[in-house]
Amino acid sequence: MKKTVRAGIVGSGFAAGFHFEALQKVHGVNVELAGVFSADRAQAQAYATQRELRAFDSLDALIAAADVIHACVPPSAHEEVAVAALAQGRCTIVEKPLTGYFGDGSESFHGERFPKQTALAHALASVERMLLAEKQSTGRIFYAENWVYAPAIQKEREIVEKTGAQLLWMHGEEAHSGSHAKTYAYWKFSGGGVMIGKGCHPLTAALYLKRVEGRARNGKPIAPKTVSARTHAITRLKTFRDEGHIRADYYDIDDFSMMHVVFEDGTVADVFASDIVLGGIHNWLEVAANNHRTLCNINPNNAMQTYNPVAENFKDIYVVEKIGTKQGWSNPCPDEDWSTGYPQEMEAFYAAAAYGKPVESDSLLGADCISTIYSAYVSAEKAGAETPVRAFG
């Protein structure tokens, strides 16, 4: 008999929307939606009314009414929500990035005017508090990195495990024309720029696959050892010519980044992230191994290709995220959520909450991602100097 697990959603924005949709596809557990809480009470009520849910008056009240809490809030609030839920023995699904450094609290804080070693120290302290809260709780942190559960990445996992592959070099990218969230423009809300906001996705996939490789070979993950990085703010250059296709109102964050990660076994990964790419979202990871090569096309992929001569014809048709125009050739995704791993991660997390099953994306993977990225910001501040990474997982 399937167990029933009560879900509580914290937040009422974009992430809260796709979490709700993914929960509708969980089949191994009966998910009972307790309701939603958000600091924006009006938005929370609108979210709840649209989905016929209860809007709670406080975070504590929602936690008390649920078994699993979804942290669909800005990254600056991830730690607060997770620690509160864990204190009451609740499992917590934390959106990416896991946590971060969000400034000193002053109105004058600017992301380009502080030592990045400060960001690294504060981010790692936040990670440690979250891990301690998890250790002291009967609940668990599930790190909602959907790339880990994307079908292409999971197929690569199978290949690595069954063939004993050694991953020599991985390179990947997440890019599009700019985030829709207004708060994303500010370090104090996002914890950084594109290197953390988008770079966390392909980076975590690479970290995950090296984990898989190490465990398959000798039962121990292969951890990141050092990182070298560069960041740029292309759309804030005085020479940037804004023609209205690319978001260009960022206050103090990077919109282009590169990370070069060296693992403890000497193998490498290169991760690109940017907000300056037109033509829709561009998510991929390529794996060069000693016995195979794989290109994981997360989005777009060519499962479906369509030519549309008149943009108006597709006015009511969703094609793919961040597409600039629906005219001409495009790659409509038959089920974008499935291709990007959203329903699969929710299925796994609820199976873990209900039946104690293991998950592929846990708190330690999220912690390694944060440690690598903020070490990368230290490196970028030093014009790409190789910087050590503290590994958790």
VEXVO-944246 format. One record per residue (C-alpha): x, y, z. Coordinates in pm, whole numbers, plus 32768, in hexadecimal, padded with zeros to 4 digits. Layout:
BEGIN
XYZ;...
This chain:
BEGIN
800080008000;808481597FA3;80D4824480BE;804483A380D3;813B84C180FF;80CD86268144;817D8736807C;81A988A380D8;822989A37FDE;82E68AD58059;82E88BE37F50;81F28C447E43;82C48C9C7D15;83558BE67BE9;83F08AC37CA8;82B68A8F7D77;81F58A6F7C32;82C5895B7B98;82E088A57CE5;816588977CF3;815588107B8F;825F87097BD7;81A086927D0A;807586417C2F;814D85387B84;81C884827CBC;813183247CAE;81EB82507DAE;816A831B7ED4;801C83C37F1A;807A85317F31;7F8886027FFA;7FC287777FCF;7F9C88208121;7FC2897C8092;80AE8A9E8058;81588BB2811B;82078CE1808C;82868E27811D;81C08ED18008;80688E8C8098;7FA78F0C7F6C;80718E3C7E78;804F8D0C7F5A;7ED68D337F62;7EC88D537DE8;7FA38C1C7DC3;7EC88B5C7EB7;7D7F8BCA7E1B;7DEF8B687CBE;7E4B8A0B7D37;7D3989E17E3D;7E3289D47F5B;7E3B8A6980B7;7F148B9D80EB;7FB98B898243;7FF88CB7831F;81518C4B8394;82728B688334;825A8AAB847D;80EA8A608444;813189D182EB;82528900836C;81758870847E;80718809837A;816387648285;825D86458272;832F86D28156;837B8843812B;83D488D87FD9;84C48A017FF4;84598AC07EBC;84D08C0F7F3E;85F68CE97ED1;87458C467F27;877A8D41803F;86608C958100;86BC8B2980B9;877B8AF881FD;866B8B9582D3;85578ABC8240;862489798243;869E89A183A8;854089F48425;84AD88C38379;85C387DA83EB;859788538551;843887C28544;84B1867C84A8;843A86CE834A;84E686718206;853887A18135;855887C17FBD;864588E47F85;8656898A7E32;87A689D67D97;888D8A6F7DF5;888B89D67F50;88F38B177FFF;89F48C2B7FD5;8A718D818045;897B8E9F8025;8A3C8FCD8099;8A6D908181E1;890890FE8201;895D926881AE;88A8933480A7;89F6938B8008;8A6492227FD3;8AEC91E77E76;8B5590977DEC;8C93911B7D4F;8D1391D37E81;8D5F90CE7F87;8E658FBA7FB0;8DE58E757F1C;8E938DB58031;8D858E4D8110;8C788DB88032;8D218C64803B;8D418C6781B6;8BD78CCE81EF;8B4F8BD980EB;8C0E8AB58186;8B958B1C82E0;8A308B14825E;8A6D89BC81C8;8AF4893F8314;89C289C083D0;88DA891282DD;899987CB82EE;899C87DC846A;8824881A8470;87F686EB8390;88D88614846A;880F8671859F;86C0863484F6;85F385058493;85B385C08350;869785D68222;870186DB8126;86B586857FBE;877587657ECE;869387BB7DAA;879087B77C8E;86B6873A7B73;87E287057A8B;884485DB7B62;86F585377B13;86E4859B79A5;86C0845E78D2;880384A27812;88D084C57951;8834838F79EA;888082C778AE;89E8833A78C6;89E982C87A32;8982816D79BC;8A97816878B8;8B9E81CF79B6;8B2D80CE7AB7;8B0E7FAA79C8;8C497FE578FC;8D33805E7A10;8D7A81967946;8E7B829879AC;8DFE83F87967;8F2584BA78E0;8E8A8606787F;8D2F86947897;8CBB87E17812;8B6588787828;8A9B89B37819;895C8A5B7887;890A8B9877CE;87ED8C727755;87938DE0772D;875A8E34789B;86968DD479CF;852D8E4879F2;854D8E857B6A;85798FF57BC7;86408FA07CFF;873C8ED87C32;87E690207BCF;886990507D31;89758F847DE2;88CB8FC07F32;87A18EEF7EBF;88448DF37DD6;898F8DB57E85;8A518E077D4B;8A178E167BD8;8A058D257AB8;8B208C4C7B3E;8A458BDC7C5E;88EC8C187BC7;89288B4A7A8E;8A7F8AB27ABC;89FF89E57BE0;893D89037AEF;8A4D88767A09;8B4788877B27;8A6E87AE7C09;8A3786B67AEE;8BB086977AC3;8BEA86767C3A;8AD9856F7C48;8B69849A7B30;8CC3849A7BD2;8C1584287D11;8B74830E7C4D;8CC082AC7BAF;8D7882A07CFA;8C6C81DA7DAB;8C5280E37C8E;8DC880A67C8E;8E2980A47DFE;8CFB81137EC9;8D7782777EFD;8D1083B77E43;8E17846E7D78;8E1185CF7E03;8E6C87227D6D;8FC887977DD5;900588EB7D34;8F5589E77C54;8FC48B017B6E;8EC38BFB7AF3;8E7C8D3E7A3D;8D428E147A4F;8CCF8F397979;8BB490357973;8B89905B77FC;8A38910D77FE;8ABD920F78F5;8BD99274780F;8BBF93DA7793;8BF8934F7635;8AD392587647;89CE92A1753B;8878924D75C8;877E91F274B6;8679916C75A6;86B48FF7757C;87908FBA76AC;874590217811;882D913E7869;87C191D079B7;88A691107AA1;892391DC7BC8;8A5A912E7C4C;8A6E8FCB7BC2;8B2B8F0F7AB6;8A758EA67977;8B878DC678E8;8C668CCC799B;8D598BAC7966;8DC78AAB7A6A;8EDF89AC7A3F;8EC3889F7B4B;8FD987A67B9A;8F6A866F7C56;903B85B57D54;908F84AB7C50;911B85B47B63;8FF985AE7A6A;8F4A86F27A0C;8E02879F79BD;8DBC88EE7915;8C7689A1795C;8BED8ACF78A3;8AC68BA4790D;8A398CDD786F;89138DC8784A;89788E4276F0;89048D27760D;87D58D4A7528;86FD8C397494;86718B9775CC;87098AE476F1;884C8A2A76A4;88958910779A;898787F67752;8A9D872177E3;8B9F86637717;8C60854277AE;8DAC84C37726;8E00837877CE;8F0B8272779A;8E0F818676F7;8CFA8264766A;8C8783C4761B;8B2E844F766F;8A7E8594761D;895E85D1770D;886D86C57668;8791873F7784;86F1885C76C4;86C4888875A4;86BF872E750E;864686B773BC;853385CA7429;845486B67364;84AB87BB725E;83AC88AA71CC;83B389B670BF;82B78ACE70F1;82AA8BDA6FE1;81CC8CCC70A5;820E8D1B7215;809E8D687255;80408C017204;80EB8B8C7342;806E8C9F7428;7FBF8BA5750E;80C68A9374F3;81E48A6A75EB;83208A13752B;84468A19761C;84C18AF1773A;85558C4676E5;85208C26756D;85368D8074D0;844D8D3C73AB;83638C247343;839A8C6871D2;847F8B8B7103;851A8A427173;850389E672E3;851D88B773C6;83D488A07485;83FF87BC75AE;82E186BE75C5;830C86B57740;840C87B377B6;83DF87627927;842B85F278E9;855C86417811;85E9871F7922;85A4862E7A41;849F86E57B10;839F85CE7B42;84B384CC7B71;8555858C7C8E;840785B77D40;83BB84457D1A;850D83F17DB3;84EE84EA7ED1;839484737F36;83FF83077F24;851B8365800E;8435842080FC;833283098103;840581D080F2;8566823E8150;85F682027FF7;874182A57F98;874E83D37EB3;8845842F7DA3;884885A27DFE;888185DD7F70;890186EC8058;8A6F868B8029;8A5886AF7EB0;89BC88077EE0;8ACE885E7FD8;8BE187FE7EE1;8B3C88D87DDB;8B368A067EC3;8C9D89CD7F32;8D1689B47DCA;8C5B8AE87D50;8CC48BD27E67;8E2A8B547E47;8E018BAA7CD6;8D9C8D0D7D32;8EDC8D267DFF;8F9C8CAD7CCE;8EF08DA37BE4;8F498EC17CCD;90B48E537C9F;90988E497B22;90718CD17B13;916C8C5B7C17;91468AEC7C74;90868ADC7DBD;905389B17EA7;8EF589287ED7;8E7C88998020;8DBA875A7FD5;8C9786E580AD;8C1285B87FF4;
